[in-house]
Amino acid sequence: MVQSSNKLWVDLLSSKYNVGSNFLLSNNPSSGSSTWSSIIRAKDILKDGYSWRAGSGSSSFWFTPWTTLGRLGSLVPFVDIHDLQLTVKDVFSTGNPHTHSLYTQLPLLVSDVVNNTNF
């Protein structure tokens, strides 16, 4: 369900059990079929092994959930037009503090998370 989201069986289970866009973070109760209960138990055991990986750093800084806070673009009132196309690599190659190069104002908590992230 995590990697094959375009499969018919994933669509069916997601629709039936109201699974959101991120299955690993959903808190759906295990009520339902025995198959669904088994999937939920397996998810709870395996979810710590899944995480976002920086890779080449070409993911969007604002619209990819690369932090524990999720998508940073949803945590600010607006993303400045100068910052829209920034990638994770663009921000982290600027030195420390990483947020110094941004035009967009970040809440203090978000700024602290970004500045204290190491790859």
C-alpha positions in Angstrom: 0.0 0.0 0.0 3.0 2.3 0.5 4.8 1.7 -2.7 2.1 0.4 -5.1 -0.5 3.1 -4.6 -1.7 2.8 -8.2 -2.9 -0.8 -7.8 -6.6 -1.8 -7.8 -6.4 -3.7 -4.5 -4.9 -0.6 -2.9 -7.6 1.6 -4.2 -10.3 -0.8 -3.0 -8.9 -1.1 0.6 -8.1 2.6 0.8 -11.7 3.5 -0.2 -13.3 1.0 2.1 -11.3 1.8 5.2 -10.9 5.6 4.5 -7.1 5.5 4.4 -5.6 8.9 3.8 -2.8 9.8 1.4 -0.2 8.5 3.9 -1.1 5.0 4.9 1.8 4.7 7.4 0.6 7.7 9.4 -3.1 6.7 9.4 -4.6 5.7 12.7 -7.4 3.5 11.4 -8.9 1.1 13.9 -8.3 -2.5 13.2 -12.0 -3.3 13.0 -13.0 -4.9 9.8 -12.0 -8.0 8.0 -9.3 -10.3 9.3 -7.2 -9.3 6.2 -7.4 -5.6 7.1 -6.6 -6.3 10.8 -3.5 -8.2 9.7 -2.5 -5.3 7.4 -2.9 -2.8 10.3 -0.8 -5.0 12.7 1.9 -5.4 10.0 1.9 -1.6 9.4 2.4 -0.8 13.0 5.4 -3.1 13.2 7.0 -2.0 9.9 6.3 1.7 9.8 9.5 2.7 11.7 11.5 1.1 8.9 10.1 3.5 6.3 11.4 7.0 6.1 12.0 9.7 3.5 15.6 9.6 2.2 17.4 12.6 0.8 18.9 10.8 -2.2 20.3 13.4 -4.6 18.5 16.3 -2.8 16.4 17.1 -5.8 13.1 16.9 -3.9 11.1 20.1 -3.4 12.1 21.8 -0.1 8.5 23.0 0.4 6.3 20.3 -1.0 8.0 17.0 -0.1 7.5 15.6 3.4 11.3 15.4 4.2 11.0 16.5 7.8 9.2 15.1 10.8 6.9 18.1 10.5 5.6 17.0 7.0 5.4 19.4 4.1 6.9 22.7 5.1 4.8 24.6 2.6 1.7 23.8 4.6 3.2 25.3 7.8 3.6 28.8 6.4 1.0 31.3 5.3 2.6 31.5 1.8 5.9 30.5 0.1 7.7 33.5 -1.3 7.9 33.4 -5.1 11.8 33.4 -4.9 11.6 30.2 -2.9 9.1 28.2 -4.9 11.5 26.1 -6.9 14.0 25.4 -4.1 15.1 21.8 -3.6 16.4 20.3 -0.3 19.9 20.4 -1.8 19.6 24.1 -2.6 18.9 25.0 1.0 21.3 22.7 2.6 24.2 23.7 0.5 24.1 27.3 1.7 25.9 26.7 5.0 24.5 27.1 8.5 22.0 28.4 9.4 20.3 26.8 6.4 17.2 29.1 6.6 19.3 32.2 6.2 19.0 32.0 2.4 15.2 31.8 2.4 12.9 34.7 1.6 9.9 32.9 3.2 9.4 33.5 6.9 9.4 30.3 8.9 7.8 29.7 12.3 10.6 29.3 15.0 9.9 25.6 15.5 10.2 24.9 11.7 13.3 27.0 11.5 14.9 25.1 14.3 14.1 21.8 12.8 15.6 22.8 9.4 18.7 24.3 10.9 19.4 21.3 13.1 18.9 18.7 10.4 22.0 16.9 9.3 22.2 14.6 6.3 
